[in-house]
Amino acid sequence: MKQMLAEIQNGTYAKAWIAENEAGRPNFSKLREADRNHPIEQVGVRLRALMPFLKPIASEDTVGAAR
């Protein structure tokens, strides 16, 4: 945590994030896809589909995820 705080304070984090975005976010996209395909997320999609009292909000991340 101390290292993370230091990177935020000294600008290292911001520089890395800007470079990631300028490169098309390859690492961010890879991590996001891994999270989307994690078993707990797949179970969550199925469970939410069984809860009619929830009003699903369709987004590009959730469209087709229940299949």
N, CA, C and O atoms as CSV, one atom per row, in Angstrom:
chain,resi,resn,atom,element,x,y,z
A,1,MET,N,N,0.823,-1.185,0.000
A,1,MET,CA,C,0.000,0.000,0.000
A,1,MET,C,C,0.875,1.260,0.000
A,1,MET,O,O,0.568,2.239,-0.679
A,2,LYS,N,N,1.960,1.220,0.765
A,2,LYS,CA,C,2.839,2.385,0.809
A,2,LYS,C,C,3.453,2.653,-0.558
A,2,LYS,O,O,3.584,3.804,-0.974
A,3,GLN,N,N,3.826,1.582,-1.251
A,3,GLN,CA,C,4.409,1.747,-2.579
A,3,GLN,C,C,3.373,2.336,-3.536
A,3,GLN,O,O,3.689,3.223,-4.329
A,4,MET,N,N,2.149,1.844,-3.461
A,4,MET,CA,C,1.090,2.372,-4.324
A,4,MET,C,C,0.871,3.863,-4.066
A,4,MET,O,O,0.755,4.652,-5.004
A,5,LEU,N,N,0.815,4.237,-2.799
A,5,LEU,CA,C,0.634,5.641,-2.441
A,5,LEU,C,C,1.799,6.480,-2.966
A,5,LEU,O,O,1.593,7.569,-3.501
A,6,ALA,N,N,2.999,5.980,-2.816
A,6,ALA,CA,C,4.177,6.708,-3.304
A,6,ALA,C,C,4.102,6.907,-4.814
A,6,ALA,O,O,4.445,7.979,-5.312
A,7,GLU,N,N,3.655,5.877,-5.554
A,7,GLU,CA,C,3.543,5.981,-7.007
A,7,GLU,C,C,2.470,6.999,-7.412
A,7,GLU,O,O,2.614,7.692,-8.419
A,8,ILE,N,N,1.414,7.080,-6.633
A,8,ILE,CA,C,0.385,8.086,-6.901
A,8,ILE,C,C,0.942,9.475,-6.618
A,8,ILE,O,O,0.762,10.400,-7.411
A,9,GLN,N,N,1.612,9.612,-5.492
A,9,GLN,CA,C,2.131,10.920,-5.094
A,9,GLN,C,C,3.239,11.430,-6.010
A,9,GLN,O,O,3.317,12.630,-6.272
A,10,ASN,N,N,4.094,10.537,-6.497
A,10,ASN,CA,C,5.212,11.014,-7.324
A,10,ASN,C,C,4.888,11.048,-8.823
A,10,ASN,O,O,5.734,11.441,-9.626
A,11,GLY,N,N,3.674,10.640,-9.205
A,11,GLY,CA,C,3.255,10.729,-10.593
A,11,GLY,C,C,3.530,9.507,-11.432
A,11,GLY,O,O,3.136,9.465,-12.597
A,12,THR,N,N,4.197,8.503,-10.874
A,12,THR,CA,C,4.502,7.285,-11.630
A,12,THR,C,C,3.231,6.607,-12.114
A,12,THR,O,O,3.153,6.166,-13.261
A,13,TYR,N,N,2.232,6.522,-11.238
A,13,TYR,CA,C,0.965,5.868,-11.592
A,13,TYR,C,C,0.294,6.597,-12.752
A,13,TYR,O,O,-0.146,5.964,-13.712
A,14,ALA,N,N,0.215,7.912,-12.670
A,14,ALA,CA,C,-0.437,8.696,-13.725
A,14,ALA,C,C,0.291,8.528,-15.054
A,14,ALA,O,O,-0.351,8.371,-16.093
A,15,LYS,N,N,1.602,8.558,-15.035
A,15,LYS,CA,C,2.373,8.395,-16.267
A,15,LYS,C,C,2.132,7.028,-16.886
A,15,LYS,O,O,1.992,6.909,-18.103
A,16,ALA,N,N,2.082,5.992,-16.049
A,16,ALA,CA,C,1.846,4.638,-16.554
A,16,ALA,C,C,0.430,4.521,-17.116
A,16,ALA,O,O,0.224,3.883,-18.149
A,17,TRP,N,N,-0.543,5.129,-16.445
A,17,TRP,CA,C,-1.934,5.065,-16.907
A,17,TRP,C,C,-2.098,5.809,-18.233
A,17,TRP,O,O,-2.792,5.330,-19.129
A,18,ILE,N,N,-1.474,6.954,-18.359
A,18,ILE,CA,C,-1.539,7.707,-19.611
A,18,ILE,C,C,-0.888,6.915,-20.742
A,18,ILE,O,O,-1.434,6.843,-21.843
A,19,ALA,N,N,0.270,6.322,-20.476
A,19,ALA,CA,C,0.953,5.506,-21.488
A,19,ALA,C,C,0.094,4.308,-21.884
A,19,ALA,O,O,0.038,3.951,-23.060
A,20,GLU,N,N,-0.572,3.688,-20.917
A,20,GLU,CA,C,-1.461,2.548,-21.195
A,20,GLU,C,C,-2.596,2.974,-22.120
A,20,GLU,O,O,-2.918,2.266,-23.074
A,21,ASN,N,N,-3.197,4.115,-21.847
A,21,ASN,CA,C,-4.291,4.609,-22.681
A,21,ASN,C,C,-3.815,4.984,-24.074
A,21,ASN,O,O,-4.503,4.713,-25.059
A,22,GLU,N,N,-2.658,5.598,-24.165
A,22,GLU,CA,C,-2.118,5.975,-25.473
A,22,GLU,C,C,-1.792,4.746,-26.315
A,22,GLU,O,O,-1.820,4.810,-27.544
A,23,ALA,N,N,-1.486,3.637,-25.667
A,23,ALA,CA,C,-1.158,2.395,-26.372
A,23,ALA,C,C,-2.404,1.574,-26.697
A,23,ALA,O,O,-2.294,0.469,-27.230
A,24,GLY,N,N,-3.594,2.105,-26.379
A,24,GLY,CA,C,-4.826,1.381,-26.685
A,24,GLY,C,C,-5.319,0.491,-25.558
A,24,GLY,O,O,-6.174,-0.365,-25.785
A,25,ARG,N,N,-4.813,0.667,-24.371
A,25,ARG,CA,C,-5.193,-0.065,-23.148
A,25,ARG,C,C,-5.074,-1.596,-23.271
A,25,ARG,O,O,-6.016,-2.305,-22.916
A,26,PRO,N,N,-3.961,-2.108,-23.756
A,26,PRO,CA,C,-3.841,-3.566,-23.914
A,26,PRO,C,C,-3.886,-4.320,-22.587
A,26,PRO,O,O,-4.550,-5.352,-22.493
A,27,ASN,N,N,-3.197,-3.829,-21.566
A,27,ASN,CA,C,-3.194,-4.535,-20.279
A,27,ASN,C,C,-4.537,-4.403,-19.581
A,27,ASN,O,O,-5.043,-5.371,-19.016
A,28,PHE,N,N,-5.116,-3.207,-19.618
A,28,PHE,CA,C,-6.421,-2.980,-19.005
A,28,PHE,C,C,-7.473,-3.880,-19.650
A,28,PHE,O,O,-8.272,-4.504,-18.950
A,29,SER,N,N,-7.475,-3.947,-20.963
A,29,SER,CA,C,-8.458,-4.773,-21.682
A,29,SER,C,C,-8.285,-6.251,-21.349
A,29,SER,O,O,-9.266,-6.978,-21.189
A,30,LYS,N,N,-7.037,-6.687,-21.247
A,30,LYS,CA,C,-6.766,-8.089,-20.909
A,30,LYS,C,C,-7.284,-8.410,-19.508
A,30,LYS,O,O,-7.914,-9.446,-19.299
A,31,LEU,N,N,-7.021,-7.532,-18.563
A,31,LEU,CA,C,-7.493,-7.753,-17.192
A,31,LEU,C,C,-9.017,-7.695,-17.110
A,31,LEU,O,O,-9.630,-8.487,-16.393
A,32,ARG,N,N,-9.626,-6.770,-17.831
A,32,ARG,CA,C,-11.086,-6.653,-17.834
A,32,ARG,C,C,-11.726,-7.924,-18.400
A,32,ARG,O,O,-12.718,-8.419,-17.865
A,33,GLU,N,N,-11.159,-8.437,-19.470
A,33,GLU,CA,C,-11.693,-9.667,-20.074
A,33,GLU,C,C,-11.538,-10.842,-19.120
A,33,GLU,O,O,-12.446,-11.665,-19.001
A,34,ALA,N,N,-10.401,-10.929,-18.440
A,34,ALA,CA,C,-10.190,-12.008,-17.471
A,34,ALA,C,C,-11.214,-11.926,-16.345
A,34,ALA,O,O,-11.752,-12.946,-15.915
A,35,ASP,N,N,-11.483,-10.715,-15.869
A,35,ASP,CA,C,-12.499,-10.545,-14.824
A,35,ASP,C,C,-13.878,-10.922,-15.333
A,35,ASP,O,O,-14.642,-11.575,-14.623
A,36,ARG,N,N,-14.202,-10.524,-16.542
A,36,ARG,CA,C,-15.517,-10.812,-17.129
A,36,ARG,C,C,-15.733,-12.324,-17.255
A,36,ARG,O,O,-16.854,-12.811,-17.108
A,37,ASN,N,N,-14.673,-13.043,-17.524
A,37,ASN,CA,C,-14.795,-14.484,-17.721
A,37,ASN,C,C,-14.545,-15.293,-16.459
A,37,ASN,O,O,-14.565,-16.523,-16.505
A,38,HIS,N,N,-14.312,-14.635,-15.348
A,38,HIS,CA,C,-14.083,-15.340,-14.087
A,38,HIS,C,C,-15.361,-16.081,-13.693
A,38,HIS,O,O,-16.457,-15.547,-13.866
A,39,PRO,N,N,-15.238,-17.296,-13.170
A,39,PRO,CA,C,-16.425,-18.086,-12.807
A,39,PRO,C,C,-17.405,-17.350,-11.896
A,39,PRO,O,O,-18.615,-17.521,-12.046
A,40,ILE,N,N,-16.926,-16.545,-10.966
A,40,ILE,CA,C,-17.847,-15.855,-10.058
A,40,ILE,C,C,-18.724,-14.872,-10.822
A,40,ILE,O,O,-19.882,-14.664,-10.459
A,41,GLU,N,N,-18.189,-14.271,-11.869
A,41,GLU,CA,C,-18.979,-13.351,-12.683
A,41,GLU,C,C,-20.017,-14.104,-13.500
A,41,GLU,O,O,-21.137,-13.625,-13.673
A,42,GLN,N,N,-19.658,-15.267,-13.999
A,42,GLN,CA,C,-20.615,-16.071,-14.765
A,42,GLN,C,C,-21.768,-16.530,-13.875
A,42,GLN,O,O,-22.922,-16.523,-14.303
A,43,VAL,N,N,-21.463,-16.924,-12.656
A,43,VAL,CA,C,-22.503,-17.316,-11.704
A,43,VAL,C,C,-23.378,-16.107,-11.378
A,43,VAL,O,O,-24.600,-16.230,-11.296
A,44,GLY,N,N,-22.765,-14.954,-11.193
A,44,GLY,CA,C,-23.508,-13.740,-10.884
A,44,GLY,C,C,-24.513,-13.384,-11.968
A,44,GLY,O,O,-25.632,-12.968,-11.665
A,45,VAL,N,N,-24.131,-13.542,-13.215
A,45,VAL,CA,C,-25.040,-13.269,-14.328
A,45,VAL,C,C,-26.258,-14.181,-14.233
A,45,VAL,O,O,-27.392,-13.728,-14.387
A,46,ARG,N,N,-26.022,-15.458,-13.979
A,46,ARG,CA,C,-27.144,-16.410,-13.894
A,46,ARG,C,C,-28.022,-16.111,-12.679
A,46,ARG,O,O,-29.247,-16.178,-12.771
A,47,LEU,N,N,-27.408,-15.784,-11.551
A,47,LEU,CA,C,-28.193,-15.486,-10.352
A,47,LEU,C,C,-29.047,-14.233,-10.535
A,47,LEU,O,O,-30.219,-14.221,-10.160
A,48,ARG,N,N,-28.471,-13.192,-11.103
A,48,ARG,CA,C,-29.245,-11.965,-11.313
A,48,ARG,C,C,-30.407,-12.209,-12.261
A,48,ARG,O,O,-31.453,-11.575,-12.125
A,49,ALA,N,N,-30.244,-13.113,-13.218
A,49,ALA,CA,C,-31.330,-13.436,-14.142
A,49,ALA,C,C,-32.501,-14.090,-13.412
A,49,ALA,O,O,-33.634,-14.026,-13.889
A,50,LEU,N,N,-32.247,-14.716,-12.270
A,50,LEU,CA,C,-33.299,-15.373,-11.489
A,50,LEU,C,C,-33.987,-14.424,-10.518
A,50,LEU,O,O,-34.904,-14.832,-9.805
A,51,MET,N,N,-33.566,-13.181,-10.479
A,51,MET,CA,C,-34.117,-12.207,-9.530
A,51,MET,C,C,-34.950,-11.174,-10.280
A,51,MET,O,O,-34.424,-10.152,-10.720
A,52,PRO,N,N,-36.260,-11.440,-10.430
A,52,PRO,CA,C,-37.099,-10.543,-11.227
A,52,PRO,C,C,-37.234,-9.144,-10.626
A,52,PRO,O,O,-37.608,-8.208,-11.333
A,53,PHE,N,N,-36.941,-8.988,-9.351
A,53,PHE,CA,C,-37.063,-7.679,-8.713
A,53,PHE,C,C,-35.909,-6.754,-9.074
A,53,PHE,O,O,-35.965,-5.555,-8.802
A,54,LEU,N,N,-34.864,-7.306,-9.686
A,54,LEU,CA,C,-33.762,-6.472,-10.156
A,54,LEU,C,C,-34.097,-5.966,-11.552
A,54,LEU,O,O,-34.605,-6.717,-12.384
A,55,LYS,N,N,-33.824,-4.738,-11.796
A,55,LYS,CA,C,-34.043,-4.183,-13.128
A,55,LYS,C,C,-32.699,-4.184,-13.840
A,55,LYS,O,O,-31.868,-3.312,-13.588
A,56,PRO,N,N,-32.476,-5.139,-14.717
A,56,PRO,CA,C,-31.172,-5.217,-15.384
A,56,PRO,C,C,-30.914,-3.994,-16.259
A,56,PRO,O,O,-31.812,-3.470,-16.918
A,57,ILE,N,N,-29.681,-3.569,-16.241
A,57,ILE,CA,C,-29.237,-2.472,-17.086
A,57,ILE,C,C,-28.297,-3.059,-18.111
A,57,ILE,O,O,-27.230,-3.570,-17.772
A,58,ALA,N,N,-28.700,-2.986,-19.371
A,58,ALA,CA,C,-27.877,-3.543,-20.439
A,58,ALA,C,C,-26.741,-2.586,-20.757
A,58,ALA,O,O,-26.951,-1.388,-20.946
A,59,SER,N,N,-25.545,-3.129,-20.813
A,59,SER,CA,C,-24.393,-2.366,-21.245
A,59,SER,C,C,-23.587,-3.264,-22.170
A,59,SER,O,O,-23.905,-4.444,-22.319
A,60,GLU,N,N,-22.572,-2.732,-22.779
A,60,GLU,CA,C,-21.776,-3.572,-23.684
A,60,GLU,C,C,-21.081,-4.690,-22.919
A,60,GLU,O,O,-20.742,-5.715,-23.510
A,61,ASP,N,N,-20.859,-4.516,-21.610
A,61,ASP,CA,C,-20.222,-5.554,-20.805
A,61,ASP,C,C,-21.181,-6.683,-20.469
A,61,ASP,O,O,-20.747,-7.819,-20.273
A,62,THR,N,N,-22.485,-6.393,-20.398
A,62,THR,CA,C,-23.435,-7.413,-19.960
A,62,THR,C,C,-24.256,-8.007,-21.086
A,62,THR,O,O,-24.841,-9.075,-20.907
A,63,VAL,N,N,-24.324,-7.366,-22.224
A,63,VAL,CA,C,-25.105,-7.885,-23.326
A,63,VAL,C,C,-24.495,-9.203,-23.787
A,63,VAL,O,O,-23.318,-9.265,-24.143
A,64,GLY,N,N,-25.299,-10.240,-23.776
A,64,GLY,CA,C,-24.854,-11.555,-24.209
A,64,GLY,C,C,-24.069,-12.321,-23.153
A,64,GLY,O,O,-23.650,-13.448,-23.413
A,65,ALA,N,N,-23.859,-11.758,-21.987
A,65,ALA,CA,C,-23.063,-12.422,-20.944
A,65,ALA,C,C,-23.794,-13.590,-20.326
A,65,ALA,O,O,-23.152,-14.489,-19.783
A,66,ALA,N,N,-25.122,-13.611,-20.386
A,66,ALA,CA,C,-25.878,-14.672,-19.729
A,66,ALA,C,C,-25.921,-15.944,-20.565
A,66,ALA,O,O,-26.463,-16.957,-20.123
A,67,ARG,N,N,-25.379,-15.904,-21.720
A,67,ARG,CA,C,-25.445,-17.089,-22.589
A,67,ARG,C,C,-24.511,-18.161,-22.176
A,67,ARG,O,O,-24.458,-19.213,-22.813
